[in-house]
Each structure stands twice: as C-alpha cells, then as structure tokens.
C-alpha cells in the first residue's frame, strides 16, 4: 500500500512539473509574441491599462497623468477631460515605451463629446500620432509638444471640408517634391470624416528615407528627409546636445489637445 501511495505521489509530482514547465513555456512564447516583429502586426495597447505607455503633460513631470487625462474606458484608450475645470494649455502626449526607425503603426480613432473649456479653436476635434519624437525624458517640464513629426488627426465640423492625416512639424522640417518645405502644417488629400465615426490611420516610417500617411487604406501624403529645425528653440537644444540634424528614429506618442478622443486596435509592425 505504501509503495502504491508513493508511486501515486511520484506520478502526481511528475505531472505537476510537466504542467509547470508547459505553462512557463507558454508564458515565454506569449511574452515573445508581444515583442515588435518584422513583417507581423502586434498589439501595443492591451485594452486594460496604460502598461507600456508614459504620459507627458505640459507643466507636469514625465509619467504624471494629470487629472487622469489618459485612461482606459470600455477597452478604449481615451483622452478625457472630465476632471478639468478648463484646459489651461495642458497639452498632453502619451509615449510608447520604445523608439523605432523602420516600421508601420496603425490604429483607429474617433472624436467624442465636446471640446474642453479653454481649448484653442484650432484644437477642435484635433489629435495626432507623433513619430520620430525626441526622447520624452529630454522634454522640459513646460514644453507643449515634443520635437517630432505629427500625423495630424482631424474630425469634420459637420459641414466643411477638413482633411485628416495631415502633416505638422513641431521643431522639424521635411522635404517634398525635392525641396525643403518649412510650412508648419500641410494638408493631405484625405476625405473629411464628420461625427463620431471610427477612422483607420496608418503611418509608414522608413527612417529618414520616406514617411507615408495612410487613411482608411489610402495614401494621402508622403515626404522624405525629416530633420530638426535649427530655428526652433526645442530643436536647437537637442542639436546643442549632440543630436544629428536628420531624423532616422524616435519615439511614438498620441496627442491630447483639448478635445476628447478615443483610440483602439493600436498595432505596430517592424519593417526590414
């Protein structure tokens, strides 16, 4: 009887060990699958919390999520101003945890509700995907925008033409049609999207070679040679600290500019 019990106990412990090793293997595979991969889309927002993302809001230290500006609501990454009395120029950016060079990022976005009291007129139904951002740790406390390339996301006002997937250049310039273009904001060729409908935005980034803006599967703008603007104070500070003029890699961030907006299905794919 004792031998049988010992045999059963040994068999049970062996099974536990096998199951434990299998679970560890599965966990390792899952963690590996979550890493950005060449040629494969992976989710970088888990729909539960802001794990992997860091907020930077004007007037506040890095990683201080003032008034819960960035939150997860019903599985959606939400820019909310429910706890604001007024906007007070508190421009916000939510940074993903890694810098990238050659990649695609895509997501769906929609504007909701009303613009926060005190938000600038140009920020009505206005957000953005910032690529080639400076390291968020190098932003000053009162800096409004990271030096970056902004893929501007705009919603329609209900009647007028208002393209999305535009380009804005905080502290940067680009080359278009073979010439340096110093225009701060350049419109795309996209449709206008009124109301609270979901829109799919995608950005193809190939270092300093070319950047393409894609809205609902259609290329609406492209340009080359993103670079720092030496005439901009924030960019000059980076240059003075040894940054190169050409932008070949950087962080990704999502904007909060006074109008509530939601994001979902945020994915990235590395390119060769």
Secondary structure, DSSP 8 states (H G I E B T S, - for coil): -HHHHHHHHHHHHHHHHHHHHHHHHHHHHHHHHTS-BBTB-EES--SSS-TTEEEEETTS-TT--GGG-EEEETTEEEE--TT-S--TT--EEEEEEEEESEEEEEEEEEEEEEE-TT--GGGTTEEEEEEEE--GGGS-TT-SS-SSEEEEEE---SSS--BSSEEE-TTEEEEETTEEE--SEE--S--B--TT--EEEEEEEETTTEEEEEETTEEEEEEEEEEE-TTSHHHHHHHHTT--SB---EEEEEEESSEEEEEEEEEEEE--
